[in-house]
Amino acid sequence: MIKNQNMTENKLNRLKEILSIPTHSRNEKLMIEYLQKVLTEKGYEHYTDVHGNIYVTKGVSENYPCFIAHTDTVHTVNMNLEVLQEESIKDGVTLRGVDKTNGRPLGIGGDDKCGVYLVLEMLDTLENVKGAFFVSEEIGCKGSQHADREFFSNVGYAIQYDSPGGDSMSLTLMGRFLYNQKSEFANKVKGLIVEHGITDFAYHPYTDVWQIMEKFNIACLNLAAGYYRYHTENEYVVVDDVQNGYELGLKLVAELGENKYENLKESKTYQSYGYWNNGYNNGNYYSNNGYNRNYSTTKNNGLLTEGKKEDDQDDIFNSGEYVFNERREGNRTYYHGGYDLYDEDFDW
């Protein structure tokens, strides 16, 4: 694993500044205003749509890399939020949130304020790049559902920072791979990802790049953002992991360049045939004349209304738990018979 460089004091101060901004789904005004102010001061071309999503363009390119974060957290707005800096042998410098009036822990909201920080850093560092900040991801990607098609028309690929910890990334979102596993894109990114300590390739439910992938069919990544114990009051951020994500992002862009990488939807059709069979069983005549079926199958995940429990240690990083269901479309033709001779077994 490549050892990352320490975050500079100026960058650490910016990270702490962003983490200190209280924001909650549908109550994101303070974060949106902060971003608008920073982007205006930097002179970056940007606009905010009617939903509160912010789109940024820097430089000129036929195919921009685009970095993505969401501006909400699951934590209710508390104007007494204060960021405390601590240090440990295991994690190095860490950041957590407390109520400055009584010292009680408050969720720091690294999910996804760390992503907001990283997108701003990419905008400052890269010459040709786009950035998108979407509202209300935590309650179902409400902002990215309305992603601007024209803005993404010249985006070559998208990278989001919204996977927990320092060693995880989303392999799939809502059951769909973020990029073709046998593509040029995969060959270019896999070595760098492993070099930077990504070892947990997770089957996550959703985040904003799921919407981008579905709408625009471009290759995407969702990388570790350095936050831990997300969605709890004891959430904390490991600074070295945030910095590692930044350095990985830069290397990915250097490798991928300003090119277009598609991730087209795959349509699978399954076809099976039974066979003719008839005879006697226990003195009873039967006839199994087989059947054939031809249909496509898609997988969906359903969001339950119950919130995530604090002691739930699975990989799911959004506000609900998820269940699997499937939808089948097509036709089946059955022939009469006393026995079902076909044993269905699908390899998804």
Secondary structure, 3 states (H helix, E strand, C coil): CCCCCCCCHHHHHHHHHHHCCCCECCECHHHHHHHHHHHHHHCCEEEECCCCCEEEEECCCCCEEEEEEECCCCCCCCCCEEEEEEEECCCEEEEEEEECCCCCEECCCHHHHHHHHHHHHHHHHCCCEEEEEECCCCCCCCCHHHCCHHHHCCEEEEEEEEECCCCEEEEEECCEECCCCCCHHHHHHHHHHHHCCCCEEEEECCCHHHHHHHHHCECEEEEECCEECCCCCCCEEEHHHHHHHHHHHHHHHHHHCCCCCECCCCCCEEEEECCCEEEEECCEEEEECCEEEEEEEEEEEEEEEEECCCCCCCCCCCCEEEEEEEEEEEEEEECCCCCCCCCCCCCC
